[in-house]
Amino acid sequence: MTTHTDHEHTYKDFSDAVNMAPAELERFLESDDSKRVGWKGEDGKGSGESVGHRSGKRIVAIKRTKKADLTDDDYAHMKKVVGYVHRHLAQGGPADDVARSDWRYSLMNWGHDPMKT
């Protein structure tokens, strides 16, 4: 059973991990770089929308939802986002040109821009 405390913890972790504003994330999701990077599913064809790009749209919706109106499913996605951002950051970025790296673009699809301080 999920408790209020679990949701509070998830909400804080999500707010810390997602450092892009909804409008900023929406603009990025429209870019070719956003659409190009990420895992596109089991079919092996690499076609369609990546998991991260789809997640970015969901993040925008969550960030535009009043906290009181968030569902358990929203909180489950928020946990997934936090896990992805933490794992990806732990891998470390490229040694050079982080600003134009697929590593950064993948993180940005998940609402985190590693170039922000």
HELIX and SHEET records of a PDB file:
HELIX    1   1 HIS A    4  ALA A   17  1                                  14    
HELIX    2   2 PRO A   22  LEU A   29  1                                   8    
HELIX    3   3 ASP A   32  ARG A   36  1                                   5    
HELIX    4   4 VAL A   51  LYS A   63  1                                  13    
HELIX    5   5 LYS A   67  ASP A   69  5                                   3    
HELIX    6   6 ASP A   72  GLN A   91  1                                  20    
HELIX    7   7 VAL A   98  ARG A  100  5                                   3    
HELIX    8   8 ASP A  102  ASN A  109  1                                   8    
END                                                                             
